[in-house]
């Protein structure tokens, strides 16, 4: 199971890489400008949430191990 988890963790793209791919899809006409902007907004919110999770200390009773 750990091998699978390591594989999928390594295959995740960084948000900037994902946005670049979606931007290319938009340029090629595969997605609309509205779809790209929705994806862009969702990605930015996800990154902000991840950063705030890292910066916040664990609440009482929460485990720091994932």
N, C-alpha and C positions, 0 to 999 in steps of 0.2 A: 504494500500500500504506500509506503514512504517513497518508493521509486516513482510511482504514478504521481504523487503529490509534487515531488521535485521536478518532474517532467512538465507538469502543467504550470508550475510557478515560473520555470525558466522560459516558457513559451509566451508568457503574458507580455503584451506590448506596453510600453510607457504611454501615458495619455497623449504626449506630444506626437508620438509615432502614429497612434490611432487617428488623431486629428489630421495629420498629414495624409493618411490614407483616405479618410473621408473627404478631405479637401480635393484630392485627386479624383475621387469618384464624382464629386460635384462638378469639377471642370469637364469631365468626360460625359456629363449628362446622366449618370447613373442614379443620382439622387438630386432632388430639388434644392434650391437655396434655403427654403423653409426647413427641409429635413436636415440639411447641414447645420443650420443655426440651432435647431433643437438638440442635435447630437453635441454640438459645441457647448451649449449651455449645460447640458446634463453632465458632460465630462468635467467642466469647470466646477460644478457643484460637488461632484464626486471627489475631485482632488482636494477641494477645500475641506470636505468632511474628513478625508484621510489625514490631512495635516492637523486639523483640530483634534482628532483622536490621538495622534502621536504626541501633541503638545499637552493634552489634558492628563492629569494624574488619574489613576484608576479610582473609581468610587469605592466606598467602603463595601467590602464583601466581594468585589470583582477580582477575578483572576487576571494576572498580567501575562499568563502563558496561553498561547493560542493552540 
